[in-house]
Amino acid sequence: MANQTNTTANLADDLPLNAEDERKIDVVKHSGLLLIACAIGLIANWVGTGTSPLVALPGMAVLYVACIIGLGFARFVPFYLPSVAWVSLIAILITIPGVPGAAWVSEQVEHLNFLALATPALAYGGLALTASEFAIARRSGWKIVIVAICVMIGTYMGSVVVADLFLRLGQ
Amino acid sequence: MTGKPGAATGGLYLHILVLAIVIVCELIGIQRLSIGLGTVIFLPILYAFALGILLNPAIFKASAKFLSKDAVKLSGAMITVAIMPFIAKFGTTVGPQISKIIEAGPALVLQELGNLGTILVAFPVAVFLLKMGREAVGATYSIDREPNLALIADKYGLNSPEGAGAMGVYATGTLIGTFVFAIMPPLVHGLGIFDVRALAMSCGVGSGSMLAACTGGLVAVVPDQKDIILALAAASNILTYATGLYVGMFVALPLTEWLYNKARPSERKTA
């Protein structure tokens, strides 16, 4: 058992545990990678919805700028919030009715299908899995698979029940 | 291993391969399978992830010729980069719906506590049915995405039983989470019991791919509610970024510890 847990710790070396340390990220390098991601996203949107990349380009450009600003905030603002949280907040802010340009932004991003934008990330995700991650999943065995499914069902259904209850109470 | 690609070419091959996967998956598009209970939804993101795994150098040896270790590492970095435009697009759905979001405010905030439902469902299964040891604490206290895993690493270390449990659920969730979250919400919707807004705001569990799968599935079965589904899911996902770690640290983990000690008094830690 001691042996086994030791190797598990070694396997953990390349898990994305330090992913939340965004204070050191290189915003310039990331802006290049983001450009690649946005280009693939435009093509995904094109194939998936038939919307020409030229039509969807202004919307994608807005999203790109929002992402860069979000990355910059995560890097330079003195308190920590993950970049995805900053990106979300910026995106919300620029689409609230009454904010200058909000209607234009909403109209432009409407040309982008949200699900098509997630497809590239999942493709990278499948390719990024390391031998260790497969090894951990295999080692953990069938019990963990059952528990993991219960965890996902429990997390989701717990929220659904609470949310439904309070939505009813609020009516 | 002759002609091992350099870092730059390896990166280029990676992006081209991803582009190819994306085109194939978007061409297949959303597929529906009606079963008695409701509709099972298959989304392009599922095919993309599955194809990515099939072509992963650790699984498909021929890929190792094109994708170096560095390219796999770059792929890991690209997940967080590539999910950002998606998250941004998601955010833009909130602004126009902001008054409806505020209207649903109390439910939206309190459903975050509903995430503790994992303890209610998974803990008894792990401890009483499967007779797991302290692995159960790490495995069942949360959905074990990155911040939750970091908390376990910090508190117990990953080479502890708790760490092994958390990592097992993390790895399994990474492998099958997208599938579970694409298939479960449309089926729950099919029961006809719950408000679709409740189903939507529960999609934000802290993982981008689970969020995408969950909302994608719901929008496929209730297309006329698309705008509000996206907005509520996005709002709850942002709330989870903000609250998830703290709920885990101050409520879920102490509660799971306490339950474990109650369930197995003989094992109580003396340290």
Interface residues (C-beta under 8 A of the other chain):
Chain A: T5 N6 T8 A9 L11 A12 L15 P16 L17 A19 E20 H30 L33 L34 I36 A37 C38 I40 G41 I43 A44 V47 G48 M60 L63 Y64 A66 C67 G70 L71 L81 P82 S83 V84 A85 V87 S88 L89 I90 A91 I92 L93 I94 T95 I96 P97 V99 A102 V105 S106 V109 L112 F114 L115 A116 L117 A118 T119 P120 A121 L122 A123 Y124 G125 G126 L127 A128 L129 T130 A131 E133 F134 I136 A137 R139 S140 K143 I144 V145 I146 V147 A148 I149 C150 V151 M152 I153 G154 T155 Y156 M157 G158 S159 V160 V161 V162 A163 D164 L165 F166 L167 R168 L169 G170
Chain B: L14 H15 L17 V18 L19 I21 V22 I23 C25 E26 L27 G29 I30 L43 P44 I45 L46 A48 F49 A50 L51 G52 I53 L54 L55 N56 P57 A58 I59 L67 V72 K73 S75 G76 A77 M78 I79 T80 V81 A82 I83 M84 P85 F86 I87 A88 K89 F90 G91 T92 T93 V94 G95 P96 I98 E103 A104 P106 A107 L108 L110 Q111 E112 L113 G114 N115 L116 G117 T118 I119 L120 V121 A122 V125 A126 L130 M132 E135 A136 A139 T140 S142 I143 D144 E146 P147 L149 A150 A153 G157 L158 N159 S160 P161 G163 A164 G165 M167 G168 V169 Y170 A171 T172 G173 T174 L175 I176 G177 T178 V180 F181 M184 P185 V188 I193 F194 D195 R197 A198 L199 M201 S202 C203 V205 G208 S209 M210 A212 C214 T215 G216 V219 L230 A234 S236 N237 I238 Y241 A242
